[in-house]
């Protein structure tokens, strides 16, 4: 597998600049094939991903705790996506961290370009995923940074404007890691594993955590493009802080796209490919994508809670039986991530291609 170079193979164009140019037509590089273009058919008003109140996990009443665990189990098995409320993060924190990133994307281009990224690590300010020359691009810019392991965290690679951004991101990151450990324990219990099994499989305290902040500018032709192409997330668990004022995330279910309706101050949780492998596909990662808006920009924060990069990831032995043989060969997350980075978003084909031959 060839490692990505330090330089992009093509000139990078900032989508925000294209949006602000006022051109009524998007460049051909952003026009998706007919089969991939979004449908703006409204989802039924009562159809949404599950919403789970995590306060139940701390309830002194055992039946309430068990009912909450059951809700999580059903959401993981049936949806692969759910929203959590009463998750322990204050409304002030989630609103503050989202809005300070919005401020960053409205800083001058000189400020943002100081942090321009490369395909080697993706860390910094970017506008494309994947390395294929001539690829159809997504209508978005982003900022990617590392939080864990601590050897990868470098505050100098985090924006210094707005002034309180680094402090807010640090506080938010600590809370997301705490929430990640809470859910790994819940997943382990629900799967009949030791309650610390998945946390240990991730590396104990030595896990990976990284943030991608997505900025989706207004788009004059939203019916022709996507903010983010269909994909499943390569890591363990993703925690998405959505823009509550502008819908955009769509989840694939029964061959249809459902537009997620965010609850107030909720965090959206989705299963990543590594959890699919560890659970031998009892929990599955799910295709999702992002549509864009002609009148409103959108900001979201995707936090990726991942296994330690050099640990071999494979199905839990307790979940491998004669009737349910192991579906996946061992592979480190580093190996899988490199595979993904080279190809860019490709629906569910990435993880499905790993399955062991029958």
BAFI-481528 format. One line per field, with one value per residue (C-alpha): residue in three letters; x, y, z; residue number from 1. Coordinates in Angstrom, 1 decimal, always signed. Example, Ala and Ser with C-alpha at 12.3 -4.5 7.8 and 13.67 -1.06 7.14 Angstrom:
BEGIN
type <- [ALA;SER] $
u <- [+12.3;+13.7] $
v <- [-4.5;-1.1] $
w <- [+7.8;+7.1] $
seq <- [1;2] $
This chain:
BEGIN
type <- [UNK;UNK;UNK;UNK;UNK;UNK;UNK;UNK;UNK;UNK;UNK;UNK;UNK;UNK;UNK;UNK;UNK;UNK;UNK;UNK;UNK;UNK;UNK;UNK;UNK;UNK;UNK;UNK;UNK;UNK;UNK;UNK;UNK;UNK;UNK;UNK;UNK;UNK;UNK;UNK;UNK;UNK;UNK;UNK;UNK;UNK;UNK;UNK;UNK;UNK;UNK;UNK;UNK;UNK;UNK;UNK;UNK;UNK;UNK;UNK;UNK;UNK;UNK;UNK;UNK;UNK;UNK;UNK;UNK;UNK;UNK;UNK;UNK;UNK;UNK;UNK;UNK;UNK;UNK;UNK;UNK;UNK;UNK;UNK;UNK;UNK;UNK;UNK;UNK;UNK;UNK;UNK;UNK;UNK;UNK;UNK;UNK;UNK;UNK;UNK;UNK;UNK;UNK;UNK;UNK;UNK;UNK;UNK;UNK;UNK;UNK;UNK;UNK;UNK;UNK;UNK;UNK;UNK;UNK;UNK;UNK;UNK;UNK;UNK;UNK;UNK;UNK;UNK;UNK;UNK;UNK;UNK;UNK;UNK;UNK;UNK;UNK;UNK;UNK;UNK;UNK;UNK;UNK;UNK;UNK;UNK;UNK;UNK;UNK;UNK;UNK;UNK;UNK;UNK;UNK;UNK;UNK;UNK;UNK;UNK;UNK;UNK;UNK;UNK;UNK;UNK;UNK;UNK;UNK;UNK;UNK;UNK;UNK;UNK;UNK;UNK;UNK;UNK;UNK;UNK;UNK;UNK;UNK;UNK;UNK;UNK;UNK;UNK;UNK;UNK;UNK;UNK;UNK;UNK;UNK;UNK;UNK;UNK;UNK;UNK;UNK;UNK;UNK;UNK;UNK;UNK;UNK;UNK;UNK;UNK;UNK;UNK;UNK;UNK;UNK;UNK;UNK;UNK;UNK;UNK;UNK;UNK;UNK;UNK;UNK;UNK;UNK;UNK;UNK;UNK;UNK;UNK;UNK;UNK;UNK;UNK;UNK;UNK;UNK;UNK;UNK;UNK;UNK;UNK;UNK;UNK;UNK;UNK;UNK;UNK;UNK;UNK;UNK;UNK;UNK;UNK;UNK;UNK;UNK;UNK;UNK;UNK;UNK;UNK;UNK;UNK;UNK;UNK;UNK;UNK;UNK;UNK;UNK;UNK;UNK;UNK;UNK;UNK;UNK;UNK;UNK;UNK;UNK;UNK;UNK;UNK;UNK;UNK;UNK;UNK;UNK;UNK;UNK;UNK;UNK;UNK;UNK;UNK;UNK;UNK;UNK;UNK;UNK;UNK;UNK;UNK;UNK;UNK;UNK;UNK;UNK;UNK;UNK;UNK;UNK;UNK;UNK;UNK;UNK;UNK;UNK;UNK;UNK;UNK;UNK;UNK;UNK;UNK;UNK;UNK;UNK;UNK;UNK;UNK;UNK;UNK;UNK;UNK;UNK;UNK;UNK;UNK;UNK;UNK;UNK;UNK;UNK;UNK;UNK;UNK;UNK;UNK;UNK;UNK;UNK;UNK;UNK;UNK] $
u <- [+0.0;+1.6;+1.8;+0.2;+2.7;+3.2;+1.5;-1.8;-1.7;-4.0;-4.5;-6.8;-9.8;-11.6;-15.3;-16.2;-14.5;-16.5;-19.7;-18.8;-18.0;-21.7;-21.5;-24.9;-23.4;-21.0;-17.9;-18.1;-15.7;-18.5;-21.4;-22.2;-23.3;-27.1;-27.3;-25.5;-27.4;-29.5;-33.3;-35.0;-38.1;-39.0;-38.8;-42.1;-42.2;-42.3;-39.3;-36.0;-33.1;-33.7;-33.2;-31.8;-31.7;-28.4;-29.5;-31.0;-27.5;-27.0;-30.4;-30.5;-33.4;-31.9;-34.9;-34.4;-30.7;-31.6;-34.2;-31.7;-29.1;-31.8;-32.6;-28.9;-28.7;-31.7;-30.4;-27.0;-28.4;-31.3;-30.0;-26.3;-27.2;-28.9;-29.0;-28.1;-29.4;-28.5;-25.0;-23.1;-22.0;-23.6;-25.7;-23.3;-20.3;-21.9;-23.3;-20.0;-17.7;-19.9;-20.1;-16.4;-15.6;-18.1;-16.2;-13.0;-14.3;-15.2;-11.7;-9.6;-8.2;-4.7;-5.5;-6.9;-4.2;-1.6;-3.0;-3.5;-3.2;-1.5;-2.7;+0.0;-2.0;-5.0;-4.3;-5.3;-7.5;-8.6;-11.0;-10.9;-10.8;-9.0;-6.1;-7.5;-6.8;-9.9;-12.2;-15.6;-15.3;-17.6;-19.0;-17.3;-14.2;-13.0;-10.5;-8.9;-7.0;-5.6;-6.5;-5.3;-2.8;-1.2;+2.0;+0.0;-1.7;+0.0;-1.8;+0.3;-1.6;-4.9;-6.1;-5.0;-8.0;-10.6;-8.6;-10.6;-10.9;-8.1;-9.4;-13.0;-11.8;-9.7;-12.7;-15.1;-12.5;-12.2;-16.0;-16.3;-13.6;-15.5;-18.7;-16.9;-15.8;-19.4;-20.8;-18.0;-18.9;-22.6;-21.9;-19.8;-22.5;-25.1;-23.0;-22.5;-18.8;-16.8;-17.8;-14.3;-13.8;-14.2;-12.3;-9.4;-9.7;-9.4;-6.2;-7.4;-6.5;-4.2;-6.9;-7.2;-9.4;-9.5;-11.9;-13.0;-15.0;-17.1;-18.1;-20.7;-21.1;-24.2;-24.5;-26.3;-27.1;-27.6;-29.5;-26.3;-23.8;-23.2;-21.5;-20.0;-20.4;-21.9;-19.6;-19.4;-17.0;-13.7;-13.1;-14.8;-17.5;-18.3;-19.8;-21.4;-22.4;-24.8;-26.0;-29.3;-30.6;-29.8;-30.5;-28.0;-27.1;-28.9;-28.7;-29.4;-32.1;-34.0;-32.5;-33.9;-32.2;-33.6;-32.8;-31.8;-33.7;-31.4;-32.8;-31.8;-28.2;-28.1;-25.0;-25.5;-23.7;-22.9;-21.2;-17.9;-16.3;-14.0;-16.9;-18.5;-15.3;-15.0;-18.7;-18.5;-21.1;-23.7;-23.4;-22.9;-21.7;-24.2;-23.9;-24.6;-24.0;-24.6;-26.7;-26.2;-28.4;-28.9;-29.6;-27.7;-24.3;-23.9;-21.3;-20.9;-18.2;-17.4;-15.4;-13.8;-13.2;-10.9;-8.8;-5.1;-3.7;-1.2;-3.5;-4.8;-8.6;-10.6;-13.9;-14.2;-13.6;-16.8;-18.8;-17.3;-19.1;-19.7;-22.9;-21.4;-17.7;-15.3;-16.1;-12.9;-9.2;-7.1;-6.0;-4.6;-6.6;-3.5;-3.6;-7.3;-7.1;-4.4;-6.7;-9.5;-7.4;-6.1;-9.6;-11.8;-15.5;-16.8;-20.1;-19.9;-17.5;-14.4;-15.4;-17.3;-14.1;-12.3;-14.6;-12.8;-13.5;-16.1] $
v <- [+0.0;+3.3;+6.1;+9.4;+12.2;+15.5;+17.3;+17.3;+16.1;+18.9;+22.5;+23.0;+25.2;+26.5;+25.7;+28.7;+31.0;+29.4;+30.0;+33.6;+34.4;+34.5;+32.3;+30.7;+27.5;+25.1;+23.8;+20.5;+18.9;+19.1;+17.7;+14.1;+11.3;+11.1;+8.0;+9.9;+13.2;+14.0;+13.8;+16.5;+14.5;+15.2;+12.3;+11.6;+14.0;+11.2;+9.3;+10.0;+8.1;+7.0;+9.5;+8.0;+9.7;+8.7;+9.8;+6.4;+4.8;+6.5;+5.9;+4.1;+2.0;-1.1;-1.5;+2.0;+1.3;-2.0;-0.2;+2.4;-0.3;-2.1;+1.1;+1.5;-2.2;-1.9;+1.3;-0.3;-3.4;-1.8;+1.6;+2.1;+5.7;+7.4;+10.7;+11.0;+13.6;+14.2;+13.1;+15.2;+18.0;+21.4;+23.3;+26.2;+24.0;+22.4;+25.7;+27.5;+25.1;+24.9;+28.7;+29.4;+27.1;+29.0;+32.1;+30.4;+29.7;+33.4;+34.5;+35.9;+33.4;+34.4;+33.2;+29.9;+29.2;+29.2;+25.8;+24.4;+20.6;+17.9;+14.3;+12.9;+13.4;+15.6;+17.7;+21.3;+23.3;+21.2;+21.0;+17.5;+13.8;+11.2;+11.4;+10.2;+12.7;+13.9;+12.7;+14.4;+16.6;+17.4;+20.8;+21.4;+22.7;+21.2;+21.4;+18.2;+17.9;+15.3;+15.0;+11.5;+9.9;+12.9;+12.4;+13.5;+16.5;+19.8;+22.9;+24.8;+23.0;+24.2;+27.6;+30.5;+32.6;+33.1;+33.4;+31.0;+28.2;+26.1;+26.2;+25.3;+22.4;+21.0;+21.1;+19.6;+16.9;+15.7;+15.3;+13.4;+10.9;+10.4;+9.8;+7.4;+5.3;+5.3;+3.9;+1.3;-0.1;-0.1;-1.8;-4.5;-5.3;-5.5;-7.9;-10.2;-9.4;-8.3;-4.6;-3.4;-5.7;-3.1;-0.4;-2.8;-3.8;-0.1;+0.1;+0.9;+4.6;+4.6;+5.3;+7.6;+10.7;+13.2;+16.0;+17.0;+20.2;+20.4;+23.7;+23.4;+26.8;+27.8;+26.1;+27.6;+24.1;+21.8;+19.2;+18.5;+17.9;+16.7;+18.2;+14.8;+11.7;+8.5;+6.6;+4.7;+5.9;+4.0;+4.4;+3.1;+5.5;+8.9;+11.7;+14.3;+17.7;+18.9;+22.4;+22.5;+25.2;+23.6;+19.9;+18.1;+14.7;+11.8;+8.2;+5.2;+2.9;+0.3;+1.8;+5.2;+8.4;+9.7;+13.3;+13.4;+15.9;+17.0;+17.3;+20.3;+20.0;+16.3;+14.5;+12.1;+8.7;+6.3;+3.0;+2.9;+0.2;-0.9;-1.7;-3.6;-5.7;-6.2;-7.2;-9.5;-7.4;-7.7;-3.9;-2.4;+0.9;+2.6;+4.7;+8.3;+11.5;+15.3;+17.4;+21.2;+24.2;+27.1;+29.7;+28.7;+27.5;+24.6;+23.7;+20.4;+18.7;+15.0;+13.5;+10.1;+7.9;+5.2;+2.2;+2.6;+2.7;-0.2;-2.8;-5.7;-5.4;-8.6;-10.0;-10.7;-14.5;-14.8;-13.6;-16.2;-19.5;-22.3;-20.7;-17.2;-17.6;-14.7;-12.4;-10.3;-11.0;-9.1;-5.6;-2.6;+0.6;+2.3;-0.1;+0.4;+4.2;+4.4;+2.2;+4.7;+7.9;+6.7;+6.1;+8.7;+8.2;+5.0;+4.0;+0.8;-0.9;-0.2;-2.4;-4.9;-5.6;-6.7;-9.7;-13.1;-15.3;-18.0] $
w <- [+0.0;-1.1;+1.6;+0.6;-0.4;+1.3;-1.5;-3.2;-6.8;-8.0;-7.0;-4.0;-4.4;-1.3;-1.7;+0.5;-2.0;-4.8;-2.8;-2.1;-5.7;-6.4;-9.5;-10.2;-11.6;-9.8;-11.5;-13.2;-10.6;-8.1;-10.2;-9.0;-11.4;-11.7;-9.4;-6.6;-6.7;-3.7;-3.5;-1.6;-0.9;+2.7;+5.2;+7.0;+10.0;+12.5;+11.0;+12.6;+14.1;+17.8;+20.6;+23.8;+27.2;+28.7;+32.2;+32.5;+32.7;+36.1;+37.5;+40.8;+39.6;+37.9;+35.6;+34.2;+33.6;+31.9;+29.7;+28.6;+27.8;+25.7;+23.8;+23.0;+21.9;+19.6;+18.1;+17.4;+15.9;+13.9;+12.9;+13.6;+14.3;+17.3;+19.1;+22.8;+25.2;+28.9;+27.8;+30.4;+28.0;+28.9;+26.3;+26.7;+25.7;+22.7;+21.4;+22.1;+20.4;+17.3;+17.0;+17.6;+14.6;+12.5;+13.4;+12.3;+8.9;+8.6;+9.4;+6.5;+4.0;+5.1;+8.7;+7.4;+4.9;+7.6;+8.5;+5.0;+5.1;+3.1;+2.2;+4.5;+7.7;+6.6;+9.7;+9.3;+6.9;+3.9;+1.0;-0.3;+0.8;-1.2;-3.7;-7.0;-9.8;-11.6;-8.8;-8.4;-5.3;-2.4;-1.6;+1.7;+3.5;+6.8;+9.6;+11.0;+14.2;+16.6;+20.3;+21.2;+21.5;+23.2;+21.1;+18.1;+19.7;+18.8;+19.9;+17.4;+14.6;+16.2;+15.0;+17.2;+16.1;+17.5;+20.7;+22.9;+20.3;+21.6;+25.2;+24.1;+21.8;+24.7;+27.1;+24.4;+23.6;+27.2;+27.4;+24.1;+25.3;+28.5;+26.6;+24.3;+27.3;+28.6;+25.4;+24.9;+28.3;+27.4;+24.0;+25.8;+28.3;+25.6;+23.6;+26.5;+26.8;+29.9;+30.4;+29.7;+26.6;+23.9;+25.8;+26.1;+22.4;+21.6;+23.6;+27.2;+27.9;+24.8;+22.2;+19.2;+19.1;+16.3;+15.2;+11.7;+11.7;+8.5;+6.8;+4.1;+2.3;+0.5;-2.8;-5.9;-7.3;-4.3;-6.5;-8.4;-5.6;-2.1;+1.0;+1.8;-0.4;+0.8;+3.1;+6.4;+9.0;+9.1;+12.9;+16.1;+17.1;+15.6;+17.7;+15.6;+16.9;+14.2;+13.1;+14.8;+12.4;+9.1;+8.3;+6.1;+7.4;+5.7;+6.8;+4.4;+5.6;+3.6;+0.4;+1.2;+2.5;+5.8;+6.7;+10.4;+12.6;+15.4;+18.9;+20.9;+22.3;+21.2;+20.0;+17.1;+17.6;+14.8;+14.6;+12.7;+10.6;+13.5;+15.8;+12.9;+12.8;+16.6;+16.9;+13.8;+12.2;+15.0;+15.0;+11.5;+10.3;+8.1;+4.9;+5.4;+3.4;+3.6;+1.4;+1.0;+1.1;-1.4;+1.3;+4.4;+5.4;+7.8;+10.5;+12.2;+14.3;+13.7;+16.6;+15.7;+18.7;+17.4;+18.4;+19.0;+15.5;+15.7;+17.5;+15.4;+15.2;+14.8;+15.9;+19.6;+20.1;+22.2;+19.2;+16.8;+16.7;+14.2;+13.1;+13.0;+11.8;+11.8;+8.9;+9.0;+9.0;+11.6;+10.4;+12.3;+12.2;+10.6;+7.7;+7.2;+7.5;+4.8;+2.6;+3.1;+2.7;-0.6;-2.1;-0.4;+0.5;-1.2;+0.4;+2.3;-0.2;+1.9;+4.9;+2.8;+0.8;+3.9;+4.5;+4.5;+1.5;+2.4] $
seq <- [1;2;3;4;5;6;7;8;9;10;11;12;13;14;15;16;17;18;19;20;21;22;23;24;25;26;27;28;29;30;31;32;33;34;35;36;37;38;39;40;41;42;43;44;45;46;47;48;49;50;51;52;53;54;55;56;57;58;59;60;61;62;63;64;65;66;67;68;69;70;71;72;73;74;75;76;77;78;79;80;81;82;83;84;85;86;87;88;89;90;91;92;93;94;95;96;97;98;99;100;101;102;103;104;105;106;107;108;109;110;111;112;113;114;115;116;117;118;119;120;121;122;123;124;125;126;127;128;129;130;131;132;133;134;135;136;137;138;139;140;141;142;143;144;145;146;147;148;149;150;151;152;153;154;155;156;157;158;159;160;161;162;163;164;165;166;167;168;169;170;171;172;173;174;175;176;177;178;179;180;181;182;183;184;185;186;187;188;189;190;191;192;193;194;195;196;197;198;199;200;201;202;203;204;205;206;207;208;209;210;211;212;213;214;215;216;217;218;219;220;221;222;223;224;225;226;227;228;229;230;231;232;233;234;235;236;237;238;239;240;241;242;243;244;245;246;247;248;249;250;251;252;253;254;255;256;257;258;259;260;261;262;263;264;265;266;267;268;269;270;271;272;273;274;275;276;277;278;279;280;281;282;283;284;285;286;287;288;289;290;291;292;293;294;295;296;297;298;299;300;301;302;303;304;305;306;307;308;309;310;311;312;313;314;315;316;317;318;319;320;321;322;323;324;325;326;327;328;329;330;331;332;333;334;335;336;337;338;339;340;341;342;343;344;345;346;347;348;349;350;351;352;353;354;355;356;357;358] $
